[in-house]
Amino acid sequence: MFPVKQGTPEWILDTLAQLYAFVESLRAGILQSILLSRRL
C-alpha cells in the first residue's frame, strides 16, 4: 500500500476502487459458477 494518510480523498478513493474491483471479481466468479452449474 502507498504511504498515504488515512482520511485523505486519495486514500478514500483508493479504498473504494479496491473494494469495487473486489466486488466485481466476486460477482464475475459467482456468475461464472452459476452458468457452469446450469450447463452441467
mmCIF file as Biopython writes it, N, C-alpha, C and O atoms, coordinates in Angstrom:
data_model
#
loop_
_atom_site.group_PDB
_atom_site.id
_atom_site.type_symbol
_atom_site.label_atom_id
_atom_site.label_alt_id
_atom_site.label_comp_id
_atom_site.label_asym_id
_atom_site.label_entity_id
_atom_site.label_seq_id
_atom_site.pdbx_PDB_ins_code
_atom_site.Cartn_x
_atom_site.Cartn_y
_atom_site.Cartn_z
_atom_site.occupancy
_atom_site.B_iso_or_equiv
_atom_site.auth_seq_id
_atom_site.auth_asym_id
_atom_site.pdbx_PDB_model_num
ATOM 1   N N  . MET A ? 1  ? 0.843   -1.209  0.000   1.0 0.0 1  A 1 
ATOM 2   C CA . MET A ? 1  ? 0.000   0.000   0.000   1.0 0.0 1  A 1 
ATOM 3   C C  . MET A ? 1  ? 0.872   1.250   0.000   1.0 0.0 1  A 1 
ATOM 4   O O  . MET A ? 1  ? 2.010   1.243   0.470   1.0 0.0 1  A 1 
ATOM 5   N N  . PHE A ? 2  ? 0.307   2.307   -0.535  1.0 0.0 2  A 1 
ATOM 6   C CA . PHE A ? 2  ? 1.040   3.568   -0.570  1.0 0.0 2  A 1 
ATOM 7   C C  . PHE A ? 2  ? 0.999   4.231   0.803   1.0 0.0 2  A 1 
ATOM 8   O O  . PHE A ? 2  ? -0.001  4.121   1.513   1.0 0.0 2  A 1 
ATOM 9   N N  . PRO A ? 3  ? 2.072   4.915   1.182   1.0 0.0 3  A 1 
ATOM 10  C CA . PRO A ? 3  ? 2.098   5.608   2.482   1.0 0.0 3  A 1 
ATOM 11  C C  . PRO A ? 3  ? 1.282   6.891   2.443   1.0 0.0 3  A 1 
ATOM 12  O O  . PRO A ? 3  ? 1.834   7.988   2.533   1.0 0.0 3  A 1 
ATOM 13  N N  . VAL A ? 4  ? -0.030  6.752   2.310   1.0 0.0 4  A 1 
ATOM 14  C CA . VAL A ? 4  ? -0.918  7.916   2.271   1.0 0.0 4  A 1 
ATOM 15  C C  . VAL A ? 4  ? -1.666  8.008   3.591   1.0 0.0 4  A 1 
ATOM 16  O O  . VAL A ? 4  ? -2.114  6.999   4.135   1.0 0.0 4  A 1 
ATOM 17  N N  . LYS A ? 5  ? -1.796  9.213   4.093   1.0 0.0 5  A 1 
ATOM 18  C CA . LYS A ? 5  ? -2.500  9.395   5.371   1.0 0.0 5  A 1 
ATOM 19  C C  . LYS A ? 5  ? -3.962  8.989   5.239   1.0 0.0 5  A 1 
ATOM 20  O O  . LYS A ? 5  ? -4.616  9.301   4.244   1.0 0.0 5  A 1 
ATOM 21  N N  . GLN A ? 6  ? -4.460  8.298   6.238   1.0 0.0 6  A 1 
ATOM 22  C CA . GLN A ? 6  ? -5.863  7.906   6.209   1.0 0.0 6  A 1 
ATOM 23  C C  . GLN A ? 6  ? -6.741  9.141   6.358   1.0 0.0 6  A 1 
ATOM 24  O O  . GLN A ? 6  ? -6.407  10.066  7.097   1.0 0.0 6  A 1 
ATOM 25  N N  . GLY A ? 7  ? -7.875  9.146   5.645   1.0 0.0 7  A 1 
ATOM 26  C CA . GLY A ? 7  ? -8.795  10.269  5.729   1.0 0.0 7  A 1 
ATOM 27  C C  . GLY A ? 7  ? -8.663  11.218  4.556   1.0 0.0 7  A 1 
ATOM 28  O O  . GLY A ? 7  ? -9.528  12.068  4.345   1.0 0.0 7  A 1 
ATOM 29  N N  . THR A ? 8  ? -7.586  11.082  3.785   1.0 0.0 8  A 1 
ATOM 30  C CA . THR A ? 8  ? -7.429  11.951  2.621   1.0 0.0 8  A 1 
ATOM 31  C C  . THR A ? 8  ? -8.286  11.427  1.477   1.0 0.0 8  A 1 
ATOM 32  O O  . THR A ? 8  ? -8.543  10.225  1.405   1.0 0.0 8  A 1 
ATOM 33  N N  . PRO A ? 9  ? -8.727  12.295  0.591   1.0 0.0 9  A 1 
ATOM 34  C CA . PRO A ? 9  ? -9.555  11.845  -0.540  1.0 0.0 9  A 1 
ATOM 35  C C  . PRO A ? 9  ? -8.874  10.757  -1.358  1.0 0.0 9  A 1 
ATOM 36  O O  . PRO A ? 9  ? -9.538  9.842   -1.845  1.0 0.0 9  A 1 
ATOM 37  N N  . GLU A ? 10 ? -7.540  10.848  -1.516  1.0 0.0 10 A 1 
ATOM 38  C CA . GLU A ? 10 ? -6.833  9.832   -2.288  1.0 0.0 10 A 1 
ATOM 39  C C  . GLU A ? 10 ? -6.976  8.467   -1.626  1.0 0.0 10 A 1 
ATOM 40  O O  . GLU A ? 10 ? -7.211  7.462   -2.298  1.0 0.0 10 A 1 
ATOM 41  N N  . TRP A ? 11 ? -6.830  8.440   -0.288  1.0 0.0 11 A 1 
ATOM 42  C CA . TRP A ? 11 ? -6.934  7.166   0.433   1.0 0.0 11 A 1 
ATOM 43  C C  . TRP A ? 11 ? -8.347  6.590   0.301   1.0 0.0 11 A 1 
ATOM 44  O O  . TRP A ? 11 ? -8.525  5.390   0.094   1.0 0.0 11 A 1 
ATOM 45  N N  . ILE A ? 12 ? -9.341  7.465   0.424   1.0 0.0 12 A 1 
ATOM 46  C CA . ILE A ? 12 ? -10.733 7.015   0.322   1.0 0.0 12 A 1 
ATOM 47  C C  . ILE A ? 12 ? -11.009 6.480   -1.077  1.0 0.0 12 A 1 
ATOM 48  O O  . ILE A ? 12 ? -11.621 5.423   -1.237  1.0 0.0 12 A 1 
ATOM 49  N N  . LEU A ? 13 ? -10.550 7.222   -2.098  1.0 0.0 13 A 1 
ATOM 50  C CA . LEU A ? 13 ? -10.774 6.780   -3.476  1.0 0.0 13 A 1 
ATOM 51  C C  . LEU A ? 13 ? -10.062 5.463   -3.731  1.0 0.0 13 A 1 
ATOM 52  O O  . LEU A ? 13 ? -10.604 4.580   -4.396  1.0 0.0 13 A 1 
ATOM 53  N N  . ASP A ? 14 ? -8.845  5.325   -3.206  1.0 0.0 14 A 1 
ATOM 54  C CA . ASP A ? 14 ? -8.083  4.089   -3.408  1.0 0.0 14 A 1 
ATOM 55  C C  . ASP A ? 14 ? -8.815  2.909   -2.775  1.0 0.0 14 A 1 
ATOM 56  O O  . ASP A ? 14 ? -8.917  1.837   -3.373  1.0 0.0 14 A 1 
ATOM 57  N N  . THR A ? 15 ? -9.321  3.116   -1.561  1.0 0.0 15 A 1 
ATOM 58  C CA . THR A ? 15 ? -10.036 2.045   -0.876  1.0 0.0 15 A 1 
ATOM 59  C C  . THR A ? 15 ? -11.308 1.679   -1.632  1.0 0.0 15 A 1 
ATOM 60  O O  . THR A ? 15 ? -11.629 0.501   -1.791  1.0 0.0 15 A 1 
ATOM 61  N N  . LEU A ? 16 ? -12.033 2.700   -2.098  1.0 0.0 16 A 1 
ATOM 62  C CA . LEU A ? 16 ? -13.264 2.440   -2.843  1.0 0.0 16 A 1 
ATOM 63  C C  . LEU A ? 16 ? -12.964 1.677   -4.126  1.0 0.0 16 A 1 
ATOM 64  O O  . LEU A ? 16 ? -13.694 0.756   -4.492  1.0 0.0 16 A 1 
ATOM 65  N N  . ALA A ? 17 ? -11.892 2.061   -4.805  1.0 0.0 17 A 1 
ATOM 66  C CA . ALA A ? 17 ? -11.526 1.388   -6.054  1.0 0.0 17 A 1 
ATOM 67  C C  . ALA A ? 17 ? -11.195 -0.077  -5.787  1.0 0.0 17 A 1 
ATOM 68  O O  . ALA A ? 17 ? -11.595 -0.955  -6.551  1.0 0.0 17 A 1 
ATOM 69  N N  . GLN A ? 18 ? -10.467 -0.338  -4.706  1.0 0.0 18 A 1 
ATOM 70  C CA . GLN A ? 18 ? -10.110 -1.721  -4.375  1.0 0.0 18 A 1 
ATOM 71  C C  . GLN A ? 18 ? -11.360 -2.528  -4.024  1.0 0.0 18 A 1 
ATOM 72  O O  . GLN A ? 18 ? -11.504 -3.673  -4.452  1.0 0.0 18 A 1 
ATOM 73  N N  . LEU A ? 19 ? -12.256 -1.930  -3.248  1.0 0.0 19 A 1 
ATOM 74  C CA . LEU A ? 19 ? -13.494 -2.611  -2.884  1.0 0.0 19 A 1 
ATOM 75  C C  . LEU A ? 19 ? -14.315 -2.923  -4.129  1.0 0.0 19 A 1 
ATOM 76  O O  . LEU A ? 19 ? -14.850 -4.022  -4.273  1.0 0.0 19 A 1 
ATOM 77  N N  . TYR A ? 20 ? -14.410 -1.933  -5.035  1.0 0.0 20 A 1 
ATOM 78  C CA . TYR A ? 20 ? -15.187 -2.114  -6.259  1.0 0.0 20 A 1 
ATOM 79  C C  . TYR A ? 20 ? -14.619 -3.259  -7.091  1.0 0.0 20 A 1 
ATOM 80  O O  . TYR A ? 20 ? -15.361 -4.108  -7.586  1.0 0.0 20 A 1 
ATOM 81  N N  . ALA A ? 21 ? -13.283 -3.274  -7.241  1.0 0.0 21 A 1 
ATOM 82  C CA . ALA A ? 21 ? -12.641 -4.330  -8.023  1.0 0.0 21 A 1 
ATOM 83  C C  . ALA A ? 21 ? -12.895 -5.694  -7.374  1.0 0.0 21 A 1 
ATOM 84  O O  . ALA A ? 21 ? -13.145 -6.682  -8.064  1.0 0.0 21 A 1 
ATOM 85  N N  . PHE A ? 22 ? -12.829 -5.733  -6.037  1.0 0.0 22 A 1 
ATOM 86  C CA . PHE A ? 22 ? -13.051 -6.987  -5.318  1.0 0.0 22 A 1 
ATOM 87  C C  . PHE A ? 22 ? -14.476 -7.492  -5.546  1.0 0.0 22 A 1 
ATOM 88  O O  . PHE A ? 22 ? -14.685 -8.673  -5.826  1.0 0.0 22 A 1 
ATOM 89  N N  . VAL A ? 23 ? -15.453 -6.590  -5.424  1.0 0.0 23 A 1 
ATOM 90  C CA . VAL A ? 23 ? -16.857 -6.973  -5.617  1.0 0.0 23 A 1 
ATOM 91  C C  . VAL A ? 23 ? -17.091 -7.421  -7.055  1.0 0.0 23 A 1 
ATOM 92  O O  . VAL A ? 23 ? -17.798 -8.399  -7.298  1.0 0.0 23 A 1 
ATOM 93  N N  . GLU A ? 24 ? -16.500 -6.707  -8.003  1.0 0.0 24 A 1 
ATOM 94  C CA . GLU A ? 24 ? -16.675 -7.067  -9.414  1.0 0.0 24 A 1 
ATOM 95  C C  . GLU A ? 24 ? -16.135 -8.464  -9.689  1.0 0.0 24 A 1 
ATOM 96  O O  . GLU A ? 24 ? -16.786 -9.260  -10.367 1.0 0.0 24 A 1 
ATOM 97  N N  . SER A ? 25 ? -14.943 -8.768  -9.165  1.0 0.0 25 A 1 
ATOM 98  C CA . SER A ? 25 ? -14.351 -10.089 -9.400  1.0 0.0 25 A 1 
ATOM 99  C C  . SER A ? 25 ? -15.196 -11.169 -8.719  1.0 0.0 25 A 1 
ATOM 100 O O  . SER A ? 25 ? -15.384 -12.255 -9.267  1.0 0.0 25 A 1 
ATOM 101 N N  . LEU A ? 26 ? -15.700 -10.863 -7.526  1.0 0.0 26 A 1 
ATOM 102 C CA . LEU A ? 26 ? -16.553 -11.826 -6.826  1.0 0.0 26 A 1 
ATOM 103 C C  . LEU A ? 26 ? -17.801 -12.114 -7.645  1.0 0.0 26 A 1 
ATOM 104 O O  . LEU A ? 26 ? -18.180 -13.269 -7.841  1.0 0.0 26 A 1 
ATOM 105 N N  . ARG A ? 27 ? -18.442 -11.033 -8.128  1.0 0.0 27 A 1 
ATOM 106 C CA . ARG A ? 27 ? -19.676 -11.190 -8.894  1.0 0.0 27 A 1 
ATOM 107 C C  . ARG A ? 27 ? -19.415 -11.984 -10.172 1.0 0.0 27 A 1 
ATOM 108 O O  . ARG A ? 27 ? -20.215 -12.838 -10.555 1.0 0.0 27 A 1 
ATOM 109 N N  . ALA A ? 28 ? -18.296 -11.699 -10.823 1.0 0.0 28 A 1 
ATOM 110 C CA . ALA A ? 28 ? -17.954 -12.415 -12.056 1.0 0.0 28 A 1 
ATOM 111 C C  . ALA A ? 28 ? -17.764 -13.902 -11.759 1.0 0.0 28 A 1 
ATOM 112 O O  . ALA A ? 28 ? -18.232 -14.753 -12.516 1.0 0.0 28 A 1 
ATOM 113 N N  . GLY A ? 29 ? -17.082 -14.213 -10.663 1.0 0.0 29 A 1 
ATOM 114 C CA . GLY A ? 29 ? -16.862 -15.610 -10.302 1.0 0.0 29 A 1 
ATOM 115 C C  . GLY A ? 29 ? -18.166 -16.318 -9.989  1.0 0.0 29 A 1 
ATOM 116 O O  . GLY A ? 29 ? -18.366 -17.464 -10.392 1.0 0.0 29 A 1 
ATOM 117 N N  . ILE A ? 30 ? -19.062 -15.638 -9.269  1.0 0.0 30 A 1 
ATOM 118 C CA . ILE A ? 30 ? -20.352 -16.240 -8.918  1.0 0.0 30 A 1 
ATOM 119 C C  . ILE A ? 30 ? -21.179 -16.486 -10.177 1.0 0.0 30 A 1 
ATOM 120 O O  . ILE A ? 30 ? -21.773 -17.551 -10.343 1.0 0.0 30 A 1 
ATOM 121 N N  . LEU A ? 31 ? -21.212 -15.485 -11.066 1.0 0.0 31 A 1 
ATOM 122 C CA . LEU A ? 31 ? -21.972 -15.640 -12.306 1.0 0.0 31 A 1 
ATOM 123 C C  . LEU A ? 31 ? -21.419 -16.795 -13.125 1.0 0.0 31 A 1 
ATOM 124 O O  . LEU A ? 31 ? -22.179 -17.577 -13.696 1.0 0.0 31 A 1 
ATOM 125 N N  . GLN A ? 32 ? -20.089 -16.905 -13.186 1.0 0.0 32 A 1 
ATOM 126 C CA . GLN A ? 32 ? -19.460 -17.973 -13.965 1.0 0.0 32 A 1 
ATOM 127 C C  . GLN A ? 32 ? -19.829 -19.340 -13.391 1.0 0.0 32 A 1 
ATOM 128 O O  . GLN A ? 32 ? -20.157 -20.263 -14.135 1.0 0.0 32 A 1 
ATOM 129 N N  . SER A ? 33 ? -19.775 -19.463 -12.066 1.0 0.0 33 A 1 
ATOM 130 C CA . SER A ? 33 ? -20.091 -20.752 -11.447 1.0 0.0 33 A 1 
ATOM 131 C C  . SER A ? 33 ? -21.561 -21.104 -11.674 1.0 0.0 33 A 1 
ATOM 132 O O  . SER A ? 33 ? -21.896 -22.271 -11.879 1.0 0.0 33 A 1 
ATOM 133 N N  . ILE A ? 34 ? -22.441 -20.091 -11.637 1.0 0.0 34 A 1 
ATOM 134 C CA . ILE A ? 34 ? -23.869 -20.344 -11.877 1.0 0.0 34 A 1 
ATOM 135 C C  . ILE A ? 34 ? -24.072 -20.835 -13.307 1.0 0.0 34 A 1 
ATOM 136 O O  . ILE A ? 34 ? -24.793 -21.804 -13.547 1.0 0.0 34 A 1 
ATOM 137 N N  . LEU A ? 35 ? -23.424 -20.150 -14.258 1.0 0.0 35 A 1 
ATOM 138 C CA . LEU A ? 35 ? -23.561 -20.556 -15.661 1.0 0.0 35 A 1 
ATOM 139 C C  . LEU A ? 35 ? -23.020 -21.963 -15.870 1.0 0.0 35 A 1 
ATOM 140 O O  . LEU A ? 35 ? -23.626 -22.764 -16.582 1.0 0.0 35 A 1 
ATOM 141 N N  . LEU A ? 36 ? -21.874 -22.268 -15.248 1.0 0.0 36 A 1 
ATOM 142 C CA . LEU A ? 36 ? -21.275 -23.595 -15.407 1.0 0.0 36 A 1 
ATOM 143 C C  . LEU A ? 36 ? -22.180 -24.666 -14.803 1.0 0.0 36 A 1 
ATOM 144 O O  . LEU A ? 36 ? -22.351 -25.730 -15.399 1.0 0.0 36 A 1 
ATOM 145 N N  . SER A ? 37 ? -22.759 -24.409 -13.641 1.0 0.0 37 A 1 
ATOM 146 C CA . SER A ? 37 ? -23.613 -25.406 -12.996 1.0 0.0 37 A 1 
ATOM 147 C C  . SER A ? 37 ? -24.900 -25.598 -13.798 1.0 0.0 37 A 1 
ATOM 148 O O  . SER A ? 37 ? -25.452 -26.698 -13.822 1.0 0.0 37 A 1 
ATOM 149 N N  . ARG A ? 38 ? -25.380 -24.547 -14.450 1.0 0.0 38 A 1 
ATOM 150 C CA . ARG A ? 38 ? -26.585 -24.684 -15.270 1.0 0.0 38 A 1 
ATOM 151 C C  . ARG A ? 38 ? -26.290 -25.551 -16.493 1.0 0.0 38 A 1 
ATOM 152 O O  . ARG A ? 38 ? -27.138 -26.325 -16.940 1.0 0.0 38 A 1 
ATOM 153 N N  . ARG A ? 39 ? -25.069 -25.409 -17.029 1.0 0.0 39 A 1 
ATOM 154 C CA . ARG A ? 39 ? -24.709 -26.142 -18.238 1.0 0.0 39 A 1 
ATOM 155 C C  . ARG A ? 39 ? -24.626 -27.646 -17.964 1.0 0.0 39 A 1 
ATOM 156 O O  . ARG A ? 39 ? -24.951 -28.456 -18.832 1.0 0.0 39 A 1 
ATOM 157 N N  . LEU A ? 40 ? -24.192 -28.015 -16.759 1.0 0.0 40 A 1 
ATOM 158 C CA . LEU A ? 40 ? -23.999 -29.440 -16.451 1.0 0.0 40 A 1 
ATOM 159 C C  . LEU A ? 40 ? -25.332 -30.186 -16.382 1.0 0.0 40 A 1 
ATOM 160 O O  . LEU A ? 40 ? -25.353 -31.391 -16.134 1.0 0.0 40 A 1 
#
